[in-house]
């Protein structure tokens, strides 16, 4: 029961950090860089959770996870859609695992 409660609490915190910035009217009065940083905060938090796993989850083939992250980052930086960045990252990871 404790694990289920912990999972529910973690999911509520995650959802709150994603939802609250969308509904705070005070964000409109903030300087543009601060507003953008507040809206990107949930994505940054998610990235900090995923990146360590990308390096440690593949064991001796750690480079596969790193390659997938780098390709997804480049695709996202080039302003591709999120789906394109995810698919390219997955394909790069699978190709590097096949080597």
N, C-alpha and C positions, 0 to 999 in steps of 0.2 A: 504494500500500500504506500509506503514511503517513496518508492521510486516513481509511482504514478503521480503522486502529489508534486514531487520535484520536477517531473517532466511538464506537468500542467503549469507550475509557477514559471519555469523557464520559458515556456511558450507564451505566457501572458506578458512577461517582460519584453520578449522579442517583438510581439505584436504591438505593444505600447510604444516601443521605440520607433516603430515604422508608422504608426497611425497618428500619434500626437503631433509630430511636426507638420502634418498635412492640415491640421485643423487649428493651429495656433495663429490667431490674427496678428499677434505681435511680430511675427516673422516679416510681415509686409513693411514694417517700420525700420527693420534692421538694414545695415549696409548690405549691398548686393553680395560681396564675398562671404559675409557671415551667414546670410540667408542660404546661399548655395551649400556652404559647409554643413549647416543644420539639416538640409534636405538629403545630403549625401551620407550623413552619419550612420544610418542603418546599413547601407551598403558597405561602408568601411568596417563596421563591426562584424558583419558577416564574412568579409574577406579575411579579417584577422583570425577568425575561427577556422576557415577552410585552408588557408595557406600552410600551417604546420602539418595538417593531415596529408596534404599533397606531397610533402617531402618524406613523411614517415610511413605512409600506408603501403608503399610498394617495396619496402625492404631494400634489397640490394639494387633494385632498379629505380632508385629515387629520382633519377634524371627524367623518367617518364612523366612523373607528376609535375616536376618543375617545368618541363617542356610544354605540357598542356596549359599550365598557368600562364606561362610567358606568351603563348600563342593567343590564349583568350584575352590577356591584357592588351596585346597589340591590336586585336580585332576590336575590342571595346574602345581603345584609345583612338582608333580610326573612325569612331562613331558608327560602327556596325550595330545592328540590332542585337539585343541580348541573346536571342535564340541563335543567331549566327555565331556569336562569340562562344557560347556554350558548346555548340556542335563542333566548331573548329577545335576547341580545347579538348573535347572528347576524342575526336579523330586523331589529333596529334598525340595524345596519351596512348591510344591504342596502337598507333604506328610505332611509337617508341618502345612499347612493351613487346611488340612482335620482333623487334631487332634482336 
